[in-house]
Amino acid sequence: MASYNSADYIGGAVKTVQEQYFKAWELLISDDASTDKSIEIVSRLKKDDTRIRVFAGEHNQGPAGARNLAIRAATGRYIAFLDSDDLWKPEKLETQIAFMQQHDLAFTFSSYDRIDEAGNFINTHYVEKPVAYHDLLKSCVIGCLTAVYDTEKLGKVYMPDIRKRQDFGLWLRILKKVDVAYPISESLARYRVRNGSISANKATAAKYTWSIYRDVEKLGLARSAYYFAHYAAQGVLNTYVKPRLER
């Protein structure tokens, strides 16, 4: 869990980890030099739960650096991600790890709900098809809060050191090691949509997506343009959303 000035939400995010039906977890919180009360909050939580480990950065290095620090320190077999303003459903780890073990899988992801800042349901981002490297280049359908990979099969894989879309870069790195990422159609998490300029966010995402093609994946201009065209087209289309899956 990377954290930066997330005092308003991080307590709730940590609580959803503590409420997991699957109990054999460790939570590594990597704080990226927050200036609010984030560290105070997680330090109190750590005192009451020895499964929580906190790393306090002295200088802001961005989410990739914060996440990579936690990956490096992790001792568990499976690596999962939860941002400090997002939420897991209680069955998340139990369902996903059982699915991976049953089918001998190295990399999986799931559907997830989108909620507003107050926690109200918006819609469900629904996934149902396995995703290969070339598929992901066209459209990143893997939500960071749903991804899990197996270090026994893949070793530890780290995020590229870029300010945004570093999770996208990590999935591409993993998909160079395995044929596909496998989906779980059940919604297992809740992604919080924060207020801000949607157009500005899209422009920034587009800039960093292009940078991943050219600077991280080292794709040629023609291939980059081809995949970026698919990416841009997907951005225009409305995402197909199924009704929320109840459990």
Steps between C-alpha positions, in 0.01 A plus 500: 500500500657821380390805698533873448287749695223245531389566859135529396485149356789279611336378820209363299733337247699326775178383667397316183828308510447412865149377419621249240370145545852392401713577807857409398595841361750776570421860415796713397412869505754715318443865582647739244592790732143601589451842657162421658418253781531186288804370690336565838193302394685197365744501793205465739355220290837325491515487882179297509582264212847348459420400141529867401843640412555869432779660295526879529681669213695816571470632144215470252596255227164435336271196514732273302784545748265458797344184359835352400633553853208295634543229234867473593416460870214253452550150641182333373460285190231714340526872429175700498437873478258736673526877478435694818164636385362175356326206669503121481192286554544245784513202264763654271817317601327173586323484164794608289772288661276191494437565129873533432587185691219295351601587144876538556508863386774760535311825432132586550265797532129555559201720439455792740242759599553872450389722788497876552692688770222437751500127427182493291481236226543630142536189282702183453807462282437149374771265366451157348775426244863395554741777401828453312781752453373631166144528638614711794691737273166586337312555825606455862203318652687383812413704807798540732287426806406159354834370369685213669817327382686195630866560587574127508420483131620843386746626760450856617407731215522877553326804358680727251618822662251741346263741674176362356372177342774303671252221576430468127874470446520224763222295340682520167821378665317206654330414171842459343551215749159330471266453206193665650347653811184319606187686613252436779164636389382557856549853632747472790593864571383860497691771312444856623454761227640826633382843393707688244517593136406196294639654180829587671529151642438345160760723341757403764414131467538523124841666536629229733346222291696626199812519718456136602481395135806696396722535808419193710400235244725648230240449228561653161303801385263300279418242767461771761259689275304181432452418868437863593222516242331204670555662840347829382201323342431313824507830684222632279276197536293450812624204704248220515380476858293219648280544806687474826570142602354430840632230728 
